[in-house]
């Protein structure tokens, strides 16, 4: 059985690398980090990756978070890409923004 691909959306390369290592150490998952939102879209559009979930920083640098998440979902076969915000509790305002944008878990 193929490992589930987890897309890592972090705001800095250092944090992305650290998260990729942590996910890989869990076993059973193939983490890939996108350096830009455009690269993330290409990855979700590519059937070879088969992205099933995305771990994202609450401060991921995009102007329109809901639009960015919709664009990522549009490329997946099932259209049900799950988004999980990671890190410390982001506060009530940020949680509302994440929820409104379509983030599944925080």
N, CA, C and O atoms as a Tinker XYZ file with bonds, in Angstrom:
   424  protein
     1  N      0.836000   -1.182000    0.000000    73     2
     2  CA     0.000000    0.000000    0.000000    64     1     3
     3  C      0.878000    1.242000    0.000000    63     2     4     5
     4  O      1.876000    1.305000    0.719000    81     3
     5  N      0.507000    2.225000   -0.805000    73     3     6
     6  CA     1.263000    3.454000   -0.903000    64     5     7
     7  C      1.037000    4.337000    0.323000    63     6     8     9
     8  O     -0.075000    4.429000    0.842000    81     7
     9  N      2.107000    4.982000    0.773000    73     7    10
    10  CA     1.990000    5.894000    1.904000    64     9    11
    11  C      1.126000    7.096000    1.519000    63    10    12    13
    12  O      1.174000    7.560000    0.379000    81    11
    13  N      0.345000    7.591000    2.461000    73    11    14
    14  CA    -0.450000    8.795000    2.236000    64    13    15
    15  C      0.484000    9.991000    2.168000    63    14    16    17
    16  O      1.394000   10.125000    2.986000    81    15
    17  N      0.257000   10.861000    1.189000    73    15    18
    18  CA     1.079000   12.055000    1.050000    64    17    19
    19  C      0.471000   13.192000    1.855000    63    18    20    21
    20  O     -0.719000   13.490000    1.758000    81    19
    21  N      1.325000   13.811000    2.651000    73    19    22
    22  CA     0.943000   14.952000    3.471000    64    21    23
    23  C      1.698000   16.170000    2.951000    63    22    24    25
    24  O      2.929000   16.166000    2.905000    81    23
    25  N      0.976000   17.197000    2.564000    73    23    26
    26  CA     1.568000   18.434000    2.079000    64    25    27
    27  C      1.866000   19.336000    3.267000    63    26    28    29
    28  O      1.001000   19.554000    4.116000    81    27
    29  N      3.078000   19.858000    3.332000    73    27    30
    30  CA     3.491000   20.748000    4.411000    64    29    31
    31  C      3.530000   22.173000    3.874000    63    30    32    33
    32  O      4.245000   22.471000    2.918000    81    31
    33  N      2.752000   23.047000    4.504000    73    31    34
    34  CA     2.687000   24.461000    4.131000    64    33    35
    35  C      3.161000   25.280000    5.332000    63    34    36    37
    36  O      2.375000   25.584000    6.229000    81    35
    37  N      4.396000   25.621000    5.346000    73    35    38
    38  CA     5.001000   26.378000    6.445000    64    37    39
    39  C      5.496000   27.714000    5.945000    63    38    40    41
    40  O      5.726000   27.888000    4.748000    81    39
    41  N      5.664000   28.663000    6.856000    73    39    42
    42  CA     6.038000   30.015000    6.469000    64    41    43
    43  C      7.541000   30.214000    6.297000    63    42    44    45
    44  O      7.965000   31.205000    5.703000    81    43
    45  N      8.352000   29.290000    6.808000    73    43    46
    46  CA     9.805000   29.390000    6.620000    64    45    47
    47  C     10.362000   28.022000    6.234000    63    46    48    49
    48  O      9.818000   26.997000    6.643000    81    47
    49  N     11.441000   27.997000    5.452000    73    47    50
    50  CA    12.036000   26.705000    5.074000    64    49    51
    51  C     12.495000   25.889000    6.282000    63    50    52    53
    52  O     12.389000   24.663000    6.273000    81    51
    53  N     12.992000   26.543000    7.300000    73    51    54
    54  CA    13.464000   25.818000    8.492000    64    53    55
    55  C     12.321000   25.097000    9.191000    63    54    56    57
    56  O     12.452000   23.935000    9.577000    81    55
    57  N     11.204000   25.789000    9.350000    73    55    58
    58  CA    10.047000   25.155000    9.991000    64    57    59
    59  C      9.484000   24.048000    9.114000    63    58    60    61
    60  O      9.054000   23.013000    9.625000    81    59
    61  N      9.482000   24.252000    7.798000    73    59    62
    62  CA     8.997000   23.216000    6.881000    64    61    63
    63  C      9.864000   21.968000    6.979000    63    62    64    65
    64  O      9.343000   20.856000    7.066000    81    63
    65  N     11.190000   22.143000    6.964000    73    63    66
    66  CA    12.101000   20.994000    7.056000    64    65    67
    67  C     11.901000   20.233000    8.359000    63    66    68    69
    68  O     11.893000   19.002000    8.366000    81    67
    69  N     11.741000   20.954000    9.451000    73    67    70
    70  CA    11.543000   20.307000   10.752000    64    69    71
    71  C     10.242000   19.507000   10.765000    63    70    72    73
    72  O     10.209000   18.392000   11.285000    81    71
    73  N      9.187000   20.057000   10.206000    73    71    74
    74  CA     7.904000   19.357000   10.183000    64    73    75
    75  C      7.953000   18.142000    9.264000    63    74    76    77
    76  O      7.395000   17.095000    9.590000    81    75
    77  N      8.614000   18.275000    8.125000    73    75    78
    78  CA     8.772000   17.120000    7.217000    64    77    79
    79  C      9.468000   15.982000    7.950000    63    78    80    81
    80  O      9.041000   14.832000    7.849000    81    79
    81  N     10.524000   16.284000    8.679000    73    79    82
    82  CA    11.232000   15.235000    9.442000    64    81    83
    83  C     10.316000   14.593000   10.483000    63    82    84    85
    84  O     10.318000   13.371000   10.636000    81    83
    85  N      9.547000   15.391000   11.190000    73    83    86
    86  CA     8.661000   14.849000   12.227000    64    85    87
    87  C      7.596000   13.936000   11.629000    63    86    88    89
    88  O      7.310000   12.869000   12.173000    81    87
    89  N      7.009000   14.355000   10.509000    73    87    90
    90  CA     5.978000   13.526000    9.864000    64    89    91
    91  C      6.596000   12.239000    9.334000    63    90    92    93
    92  O      6.016000   11.163000    9.484000    81    91
    93  N      7.765000   12.342000    8.717000    73    91    94
    94  CA     8.448000   11.147000    8.196000    64    93    95
    95  C      8.756000   10.165000    9.331000    63    94    96    97
    96  O      8.632000    8.954000    9.154000    81    95
    97  N      9.156000   10.684000   10.488000    73    95    98
    98  CA     9.470000    9.825000   11.633000    64    97    99
    99  C      8.251000    9.076000   12.164000    63    98   100   101
   100  O      8.398000    8.027000   12.791000    81    99
   101  N      7.056000    9.598000   11.922000    73    99   102
   102  CA     5.838000    8.900000   12.343000    64   101   103
   103  C      5.659000    7.578000   11.596000    63   102   104   105
   104  O      5.107000    6.617000   12.132000    81   103
   105  N      6.137000    7.550000   10.347000    73   103   106
   106  CA     5.966000    6.364000    9.514000    64   105   107
   107  C      4.573000    6.325000    8.910000    63   106   108   109
   108  O      3.612000    6.812000    9.505000    81   107
   109  N      4.473000    5.745000    7.729000    73   107   110
   110  CA     3.178000    5.608000    7.076000    64   109   111
   111  C      2.752000    6.810000    6.268000    63   110   112   113
   112  O      1.706000    6.784000    5.619000    81   111
   113  N      3.553000    7.875000    6.296000    73   111   114
   114  CA     3.220000    9.092000    5.556000    64   113   115
   115  C      4.407000    9.534000    4.734000    63   114   116   117
   116  O      5.561000    9.325000    5.108000    81   115
   117  N      4.102000   10.151000    3.606000    73   115   118
   118  CA     5.146000   10.715000    2.760000    64   117   119
   119  C      4.946000   12.231000    2.763000    63   118   120   121
   120  O      4.097000   12.742000    2.033000    81   119
   121  N      5.719000   12.952000    3.577000    73   119   122
   122  CA     5.566000   14.401000    3.634000    64   121   123
   123  C      6.313000   15.084000    2.490000    63   122   124   125
   124  O      7.427000   14.694000    2.139000    81   123
   125  N      5.681000   16.112000    1.914000    73   123   126
   126  CA     6.333000   16.944000    0.910000    64   125   127
   127  C      6.059000   18.399000    1.281000    63   126   128   129
   128  O      4.941000   18.756000    1.653000    81   127
   129  N      7.076000   19.221000    1.177000    73   127   130
   130  CA     6.927000   20.637000    1.511000    64   129   131
   131  C      6.855000   21.464000    0.238000    63   130   132   133
   132  O      7.620000   21.253000   -0.702000    81   131
   133  N      5.930000   22.402000    0.226000    73   131   134
   134  CA     5.813000   23.339000   -0.885000    64   133   135
   135  C      6.470000   24.646000   -0.466000    63   134   136   137
   136  O      6.184000   25.186000    0.603000    81   135
   137  N      7.347000   25.144000   -1.318000    73   135   138
   138  CA     8.031000   26.396000   -1.011000    64   137   139
   139  C      7.148000   27.614000   -1.288000    63   138   140   141
   140  O      7.341000   28.669000   -0.684000    81   139
   141  N      6.189000   27.472000   -2.193000    73   139   142
   142  CA     5.296000   28.581000   -2.542000    64   141   143
   143  C      3.872000   28.043000   -2.689000    63   142   144   145
   144  O      3.678000   26.842000   -2.878000    81   143
   145  N      2.883000   28.924000   -2.603000    73   143   146
   146  CA     1.503000   28.477000   -2.853000    64   145   147
   147  C      1.343000   27.906000   -4.265000    63   146   148   149
   148  O      0.586000   26.955000   -4.462000    81   147
   149  N      2.039000   28.470000   -5.237000    73   147   150
   150  CA     1.956000   27.969000   -6.608000    64   149   151
   151  C      2.494000   26.543000   -6.712000    63   150   152   153
   152  O      1.923000   25.707000   -7.413000    81   151
   153  N      3.583000   26.273000   -6.017000    73   151   154
   154  CA     4.141000   24.923000   -6.016000    64   153   155
   155  C      3.169000   23.956000   -5.328000    63   154   156   157
   156  O      3.023000   22.812000   -5.760000    81   155
   157  N      2.516000   24.407000   -4.273000    73   155   158
   158  CA     1.537000   23.568000   -3.584000    64   157   159
   159  C      0.396000   23.181000   -4.529000    63   158   160   161
   160  O     -0.061000   22.038000   -4.518000    81   159
   161  N     -0.057000   24.129000   -5.339000    73   159   162
   162  CA    -1.122000   23.837000   -6.305000    64   161   163
   163  C     -0.658000   22.802000   -7.321000    63   162   164   165
   164  O     -1.402000   21.882000   -7.658000    81   163
   165  N      0.574000   22.952000   -7.810000    73   163   166
   166  CA     1.094000   21.970000   -8.764000    64   165   167
   167  C      1.160000   20.578000   -8.132000    63   166   168   169
   168  O      0.892000   19.582000   -8.803000    81   167
   169  N      1.514000   20.506000   -6.856000    73   167   170
   170  CA     1.613000   19.217000   -6.170000    64   169   171
   171  C      0.242000   18.565000   -6.013000    63   170   172   173
   172  O      0.108000   17.355000   -6.199000    81   171
   173  N     -0.775000   19.355000   -5.672000    73   171   174
   174  CA    -2.103000   18.757000   -5.516000    64   173   175
   175  C     -2.702000   18.394000   -6.868000    63   174   176   177
   176  O     -3.543000   17.499000   -6.952000    81   175
   177  N     -2.276000   19.082000   -7.927000    73   175   178
   178  CA    -2.751000   18.756000   -9.278000    64   177   179
   179  C     -2.107000   17.492000   -9.837000    63   178   180   181
   180  O     -2.641000   16.885000  -10.765000    81   179
   181  N     -0.978000   17.095000   -9.289000    73   179   182
   182  CA    -0.194000   15.969000   -9.810000    64   181   183
   183  C     -0.647000   14.669000   -9.140000    63   182   184   185
   184  O     -0.423000   14.474000   -7.945000    81   183
   185  N     -1.277000   13.791000   -9.901000    73   183   186
   186  CA    -1.797000   12.525000   -9.367000    64   185   187
   187  C     -0.706000   11.646000   -8.760000    63   186   188   189
   188  O     -0.996000   10.807000   -7.907000    81   187
   189  N      0.536000   11.825000   -9.186000    73   187   190
   190  CA     1.623000   11.012000   -8.622000    64   189   191
   191  C      1.812000   11.274000   -7.137000    63   190   192   193
   192  O      2.245000   10.385000   -6.403000    81   191
   193  N      1.494000   12.476000   -6.685000    73   191   194
   194  CA     1.626000   12.792000   -5.265000    64   193   195
   195  C      0.450000   12.254000   -4.461000    63   194   196   197
   196  O      0.646000   11.751000   -3.355000    81   195
   197  N     -0.758000   12.346000   -4.987000    73   195   198
   198  CA    -1.941000   11.863000   -4.268000    64   197   199
   199  C     -2.078000   12.496000   -2.899000    63   198   200   201
   200  O     -2.276000   11.795000   -1.907000    81   199
   201  N     -1.977000   13.798000   -2.835000    73   199   202
   202  CA    -2.024000   14.511000   -1.548000    64   201   203
   203  C     -3.378000   14.299000   -0.894000    63   202   204   205
   204  O     -4.421000   14.501000   -1.517000    81   203
   205  N     -3.352000   13.890000    0.367000    73   203   206
   206  CA    -4.582000   13.608000    1.114000    64   205   207
   207  C     -4.863000   14.635000    2.197000    63   206   208   209
   208  O     -6.016000   14.870000    2.557000    81   207
   209  N     -3.791000   15.255000    2.721000    73   207   210
   210  CA    -3.952000   16.230000    3.799000    64   209   211
   211  C     -2.831000   17.259000    3.712000    63   210   212   213
   212  O     -1.772000   17.012000    3.136000    81   211
   213  N     -3.098000   18.405000    4.297000    73   211   214
   214  CA    -2.086000   19.461000    4.347000    64   213   215
   215  C     -1.966000   19.963000    5.776000    63   214   216   217
   216  O     -2.961000   20.293000    6.423000    81   215
   217  N     -0.738000   20.014000    6.251000    73   215   218
   218  CA    -0.436000   20.620000    7.545000    64   217   219
   219  C      0.036000   22.030000    7.254000    63   218   220   221
   220  O      0.950000   22.230000    6.453000    81   219
   221  N     -0.575000   23.000000    7.891000    73   219   222
   222  CA    -0.246000   24.380000    7.560000    64   221   223
   223  C     -0.058000   25.243000    8.796000    63   222   224   225
   224  O     -0.701000   25.050000    9.828000    81   223
   225  N      0.847000   26.201000    8.652000    73   223   226
   226  CA     1.045000   27.197000    9.698000    64   225   227
   227  C     -0.125000   28.175000    9.656000    63   226   228   229
   228  O     -0.556000   28.561000    8.570000    81   227
   229  N     -0.647000   28.583000   10.807000    73   227   230
   230  CA    -1.730000   29.570000   10.809000    64   229   231
   231  C     -1.318000   30.889000   10.149000    63   230   232   233
   232  O     -2.170000   31.654000    9.697000    81   231
   233  N     -0.019000   31.148000   10.099000    73   231   234
   234  CA     0.475000   32.388000    9.494000    64   233   235
   235  C      1.005000   32.175000    8.078000    63   234   236   237
   236  O      1.819000   32.964000    7.599000    81   235
   237  N      0.547000   31.107000    7.399000    73   235   238
   238  CA     1.011000   30.842000    6.035000    64   237   239
   239  C      0.738000   32.085000    5.187000    63   238   240   241
   240  O     -0.382000   32.597000    5.182000    81   239
   241  N      1.748000   32.570000    4.474000    73   239   242
   242  CA     1.656000   33.885000    3.822000    64   241   243
   243  C      0.878000   33.909000    2.500000    63   242   244   245
   244  O      1.467000   33.871000    1.420000    81   243
   245  N     -0.447000   33.971000    2.604000    73   243   246
   246  CA    -1.293000   34.163000    1.426000    64   245   247
   247  C     -2.310000   35.261000    1.753000    63   246   248   249
   248  O     -2.777000   35.366000    2.887000    81   247
   249  N     -2.640000   36.064000    0.763000    73   247   250
   250  CA    -3.572000   37.169000    0.984000    64   249   251
   251  C     -5.003000   36.665000    1.163000    63   250   252   253
   252  O     -5.744000   37.182000    2.000000    81   251
   253  N     -5.394000   35.660000    0.381000    73   251   254
   254  CA    -6.753000   35.120000    0.406000    64   253   255
   255  C     -6.676000   33.645000    0.788000    63   254   256   257
   256  O     -6.573000   32.774000   -0.076000    81   255
   257  N     -6.726000   33.375000    2.091000    73   255   258
   258  CA    -6.562000   31.996000    2.558000    64   257   259
   259  C     -7.663000   31.087000    2.019000    63   258   260   261
   260  O     -7.371000   29.984000    1.557000    81   259
   261  N     -8.902000   31.517000    2.066000    73   259   262
   262  CA   -10.001000   30.677000    1.573000    64   261   263
   263  C     -9.815000   30.360000    0.095000    63   262   264   265
   264  O    -10.018000   29.220000   -0.324000    81   263
   265  N     -9.434000   31.346000   -0.691000    73   263   266
   266  CA    -9.204000   31.129000   -2.115000    64   265   267
   267  C     -8.056000   30.180000   -2.365000    63   266   268   269
   268  O     -8.120000   29.343000   -3.266000    81   267
   269  N     -6.994000   30.305000   -1.565000    73   267   270
   270  CA    -5.832000   29.420000   -1.709000    64   269   271
   271  C     -6.204000   27.976000   -1.378000    63   270   272   273
   272  O     -5.800000   27.054000   -2.087000    81   271
   273  N     -6.971000   27.774000   -0.307000    73   271   274
   274  CA    -7.365000   26.413000    0.067000    64   273   275
   275  C     -8.314000   25.820000   -0.968000    63   274   276   277
   276  O     -8.234000   24.631000   -1.276000    81   275
   277  N     -9.220000   26.650000   -1.511000    73   275   278
   278  CA   -10.111000   26.166000   -2.571000    64   277   279
   279  C     -9.307000   25.748000   -3.805000    63   278   280   281
   280  O     -9.619000   24.738000   -4.436000    81   279
   281  N     -8.275000   26.522000   -4.148000    73   279   282
   282  CA    -7.437000   26.184000   -5.306000    64   281   283
   283  C     -6.697000   24.874000   -5.072000    63   282   284   285
   284  O     -6.534000   24.081000   -6.000000    81   283
   285  N     -6.252000   24.640000   -3.856000    73   283   286
   286  CA    -5.576000   23.378000   -3.551000    64   285   287
   287  C     -6.555000   22.211000   -3.605000    63   286   288   289
   288  O     -6.225000   21.151000   -4.136000    81   287
   289  N     -7.740000   22.395000   -3.066000    73   287   290
   290  CA    -8.749000   21.328000   -3.107000    64   289   291
   291  C     -9.152000   20.992000   -4.536000    63   290   292   293
   292  O     -9.405000   19.829000   -4.850000    81   291
   293  N     -9.212000   21.989000   -5.399000    73   291   294
   294  CA    -9.657000   21.786000   -6.778000    64   293   295
   295  C     -8.757000   20.804000   -7.523000    63   294   296   297
   296  O     -9.215000   20.136000   -8.450000    81   295
   297  N     -7.507000   20.707000   -7.142000    73   295   298
   298  CA    -6.581000   19.820000   -7.840000    64   297   299
   299  C     -6.614000   18.381000   -7.371000    63   298   300   301
   300  O     -6.082000   17.505000   -8.053000    81   299
   301  N     -7.217000   18.111000   -6.235000    73   299   302
   302  CA    -7.221000   16.754000   -5.715000    64   301   303
   303  C     -8.346000   15.943000   -6.335000    63   302   304   305
   304  O     -9.404000   16.482000   -6.660000    81   303
   305  N     -8.119000   14.673000   -6.495000    73   303   306
   306  CA    -9.095000   13.795000   -7.142000    64   305   307
   307  C    -10.416000   13.773000   -6.378000    63   306   308   309
   308  O    -11.482000   13.885000   -6.984000    81   307
   309  N    -10.356000   13.634000   -5.073000    73   307   310
   310  CA   -11.579000   13.511000   -4.282000    64   309   311
   311  C    -12.187000   14.859000   -3.928000    63   310   312   313
   312  O    -13.317000   14.912000   -3.444000    81   311
   313  N    -11.474000   15.929000   -4.153000    73   311   314
   314  CA   -11.889000   17.283000   -3.762000    64   313   315
   315  C    -12.058000   17.401000   -2.252000    63   314   316   317
   316  O    -12.658000   18.360000   -1.767000    81   315
   317  N    -11.537000   16.443000   -1.515000    73   315   318
   318  CA   -11.687000   16.474000   -0.061000    64   317   319
   319  C    -10.321000   16.465000    0.618000    63   318   320   321
   320  O    -10.047000   15.617000    1.468000    81   319
   321  N     -9.501000   17.377000    0.251000    73   319   322
   322  CA    -8.218000   17.563000    0.902000    64   321   323
   323  C     -8.477000   18.142000    2.289000    63   322   324   325
   324  O     -9.187000   19.137000    2.431000    81   323
   325  N     -7.904000   17.522000    3.299000    73   323   326
   326  CA    -8.075000   17.972000    4.683000    64   325   327
   327  C     -6.955000   18.936000    5.043000    63   326   328   329
   328  O     -5.793000   18.696000    4.714000    81   327
   329  N     -7.307000   20.036000    5.724000    73   327   330
   330  CA    -6.331000   21.016000    6.170000    64   329   331
   331  C     -6.285000   21.026000    7.684000    63   330   332   333
   332  O     -7.318000   21.083000    8.352000    81   331
   333  N     -5.064000   20.970000    8.222000    73   331   334
   334  CA    -4.847000   20.973000    9.659000    64   333   335
   335  C     -3.872000   22.094000    9.988000    63   334   336   337
   336  O     -2.729000   22.083000    9.530000    81   335
   337  N     -4.323000   23.067000   10.784000    73   335   338
   338  CA    -3.434000   24.128000   11.249000    64   337   339
   339  C     -2.630000   23.582000   12.415000    63   338   340   341
   340  O     -3.172000   22.909000   13.292000    81   339
   341  N     -1.343000   23.873000   12.422000    73   339   342
   342  CA    -0.452000   23.310000   13.430000    64   341   343
   343  C      0.190000   24.422000   14.251000    63   342   344   345
   344  O      0.168000   25.593000   13.870000    81   343
   345  N      0.753000   24.034000   15.369000    73   343   346
   346  CA     1.480000   24.986000   16.194000    64   345   347
   347  C      0.712000   25.378000   17.438000    63   346   348   349
   348  O     -0.288000   24.759000   17.802000    81   347
   349  N      1.206000   26.423000   18.077000    73   347   350
   350  CA     0.598000   26.924000   19.305000    64   349   351
   351  C     -0.796000   27.478000   19.013000    63   350   352   353
   352  O     -1.109000   27.846000   17.880000    81   351
   353  N     -1.620000   27.531000   20.051000    73   351   354
   354  CA    -2.977000   28.061000   19.904000    64   353   355
   355  C     -2.888000   29.461000   19.298000    63   354   356   357
   356  O     -2.218000   30.337000   19.844000    81   355
   357  N     -3.571000   29.668000   18.161000    73   355   358
   358  CA    -3.408000   30.931000   17.450000    64   357   359
   359  C     -4.282000   32.083000   17.951000    63   358   360   361
   360  O     -4.135000   33.209000   17.475000    81   359
   361  N     -5.163000   31.835000   18.874000    73   359   362
   362  CA    -6.056000   32.890000   19.351000    64   361   363
   363  C     -7.405000   32.828000   18.652000    63   362   364   365
   364  O     -7.535000   32.268000   17.564000    81   363
   365  N     -8.397000   33.410000   19.294000    73   363   366
   366  CA    -9.776000   33.325000   18.825000    64   365   367
   367  C     -9.964000   33.933000   17.440000    63   366   368   369
   368  O    -10.638000   33.341000   16.597000    81   367
   369  N     -9.385000   35.097000   17.192000    73   367   370
   370  CA    -9.553000   35.756000   15.896000    64   369   371
   371  C     -8.974000   34.920000   14.758000    63   370   372   373
   372  O     -9.601000   34.761000   13.711000    81   371
   373  N     -7.780000   34.392000   14.971000    73   371   374
   374  CA    -7.142000   33.566000   13.943000    64   373   375
   375  C     -7.897000   32.257000   13.753000    63   374   376   377
   376  O     -8.038000   31.782000   12.627000    81   375
   377  N     -8.382000   31.672000   14.839000    73   375   378
   378  CA    -9.188000   30.451000   14.711000    64   377   379
   379  C    -10.426000   30.698000   13.856000    63   378   380   381
   380  O    -10.786000   29.856000   13.034000    81   379
   381  N    -11.073000   31.830000   14.037000    73   379   382
   382  CA   -12.234000   32.177000   13.222000    64   381   383
   383  C    -11.865000   32.331000   11.754000    63   382   384   385
   384  O    -12.599000   31.880000   10.875000    81   383
   385  N    -10.723000   32.971000   11.488000    73   383   386
   386  CA   -10.263000   33.148000   10.104000    64   385   387
   387  C     -9.964000   31.795000    9.474000    63   386   388   389
   388  O    -10.302000   31.564000    8.313000    81   387
   389  N     -9.331000   30.897000   10.229000    73   387   390
   390  CA    -9.014000   29.558000    9.725000    64   389   391
   391  C    -10.297000   28.772000    9.436000    63   390   392   393
   392  O    -10.416000   28.125000    8.396000    81   391
   393  N    -11.234000   28.833000   10.349000    73   391   394
   394  CA   -12.508000   28.116000   10.187000    64   393   395
   395  C    -13.251000   28.644000    8.953000    63   394   396   397
   396  O    -13.755000   27.868000    8.142000    81   395
   397  N    -13.308000   29.963000    8.825000    73   395   398
   398  CA   -13.996000   30.576000    7.685000    64   397   399
   399  C    -13.327000   30.210000    6.353000    63   398   400   401
   400  O    -13.995000   30.146000    5.321000    81   399
   401  N    -12.016000   29.972000    6.375000    73   399   402
   402  CA   -11.282000   29.642000    5.159000    64   401   403
   403  C    -11.427000   28.171000    4.784000    63   402   404   405
   404  O    -11.093000   27.789000    3.663000    81   403
   405  N    -11.924000   27.335000    5.708000    73   403   406
   406  CA   -12.117000   25.926000    5.397000    64   405   407
   407  C    -11.097000   24.996000    6.003000    63   406   408   409
   408  O    -10.959000   23.859000    5.553000    81   407
   409  N    -10.370000   25.454000    7.025000    73   407   410
   410  CA    -9.420000   24.577000    7.722000    64   409   411
   411  C    -10.237000   23.613000    8.574000    63   410   412   413
   412  O    -11.151000   24.020000    9.290000    81   411
   413  N     -9.894000   22.318000    8.486000    73   411   414
   414  CA   -10.664000   21.278000    9.167000    64   413   415
   415  C    -10.365000   21.164000   10.654000    63   414   416   417
   416  O    -11.277000   20.995000   11.463000    81   415
   417  N     -9.099000   21.256000   11.011000    73   415   418
   418  CA    -8.674000   21.101000   12.402000    64   417   419
   419  C     -7.617000   22.140000   12.738000    63   418   420   421
   420  O     -6.830000   22.538000   11.879000    81   419
   421  N     -7.602000   22.577000   13.991000    73   419   422
   422  CA    -6.561000   23.499000   14.436000    64   421   423
   423  C     -6.171000   23.149000   15.858000    63   422   424
   424  O     -5.303000   23.801000   16.438000    81   423
